[in-house]
């Protein structure tokens, strides 16, 4: 299927429908974002475990995570800097 076609995005969503990692997952066309909300700075992050779950799923489904396009982003609200939100954009 050609990249960028209408059916390409639809087939990606169908192929990744069973993707679960233990955290919030946002899928749009061929992008997947894992997100975790930390209630305080001292709360432990489980993002490493979520990523390992994602890599296991990708391996079982004969897919590869494009690590060159994978980014980590930490978002902190201006008014409440003690509540960071971790987002990881994952490209399969």
C-alpha positions as CSV (number, residue, x, y, z in Angstrom):
1,X,0.0,0.0,0.0
2,X,1.5,3.4,-0.9
3,X,2.6,5.6,2.0
4,X,0.3,8.5,2.5
5,X,-2.8,6.8,1.0
6,X,-6.1,6.9,2.7
7,X,-6.1,3.1,3.1
8,X,-2.6,3.2,4.6
9,X,-3.8,5.1,7.7
10,X,-6.9,3.0,8.0
11,X,-4.9,-0.3,7.8
12,X,-2.4,1.0,10.4
13,X,-5.3,1.7,12.8
14,X,-6.7,-1.8,12.2
15,X,-3.3,-3.4,12.7
16,X,-2.6,-1.5,15.9
17,X,-6.1,-1.9,17.3
18,X,-5.0,-4.5,19.9
19,X,-2.0,-2.4,21.1
20,X,-2.0,-2.0,24.9
21,X,0.9,-1.0,27.1
22,X,-0.6,-0.1,30.4
23,X,-0.7,3.6,29.9
24,X,-2.7,6.1,27.9
25,X,-2.3,5.6,24.1
26,X,-3.3,8.1,21.5
27,X,-3.3,6.9,17.9
28,X,-3.7,9.1,14.8
29,X,-3.1,7.7,11.3
30,X,0.4,6.3,11.6
31,X,1.5,8.0,14.8
32,X,1.2,6.6,18.3
33,X,1.7,8.5,21.5
34,X,2.1,7.0,24.9
35,X,1.4,9.3,27.8
36,X,1.7,9.2,31.6
37,X,0.5,11.7,34.1
38,X,2.6,12.0,37.2
39,X,0.8,13.6,40.2
40,X,4.0,14.9,41.8
41,X,7.7,15.1,41.2
42,X,8.5,12.3,43.6
43,X,6.1,9.8,41.9
44,X,7.9,7.1,40.0
45,X,7.5,6.9,36.2
46,X,6.6,3.6,34.6
47,X,7.3,4.8,31.1
48,X,10.2,2.4,30.7
49,X,7.9,-0.6,31.4
50,X,5.3,0.9,29.0
51,X,8.0,1.1,26.3
52,X,9.1,-2.5,26.9
53,X,5.4,-3.6,26.6
54,X,5.3,-1.7,23.3
55,X,8.5,-3.3,22.0
56,X,7.2,-6.7,22.9
57,X,3.9,-6.1,21.1
58,X,5.7,-4.8,18.0
59,X,8.0,-7.9,18.0
60,X,4.9,-10.2,18.3
61,X,3.2,-8.4,15.4
62,X,6.3,-8.2,13.1
63,X,6.5,-4.5,13.4
64,X,9.5,-2.2,14.2
65,X,9.6,1.0,16.3
66,X,11.3,3.7,14.3
67,X,13.7,4.9,17.0
68,X,15.0,7.7,14.8
69,X,11.6,9.3,15.0
70,X,10.8,8.4,18.6
71,X,10.9,11.4,21.0
72,X,10.4,12.0,24.7
73,X,8.6,15.2,25.7
74,X,8.0,16.4,29.2
75,X,5.2,18.9,29.5
76,X,4.8,21.0,32.7
77,X,1.8,23.4,33.2
78,X,3.1,26.9,33.8
79,X,0.8,27.5,36.8
80,X,1.6,24.1,38.5
81,X,5.2,23.1,37.7
82,X,5.0,20.2,40.2
83,X,2.7,18.2,37.8
84,X,4.7,17.0,34.8
85,X,3.1,15.0,32.1
86,X,5.3,12.7,30.1
87,X,4.5,12.0,26.5
88,X,6.4,9.7,24.2
89,X,5.7,9.8,20.5
90,X,6.3,6.4,19.0
91,X,6.5,5.7,15.3
92,X,5.8,2.1,14.2
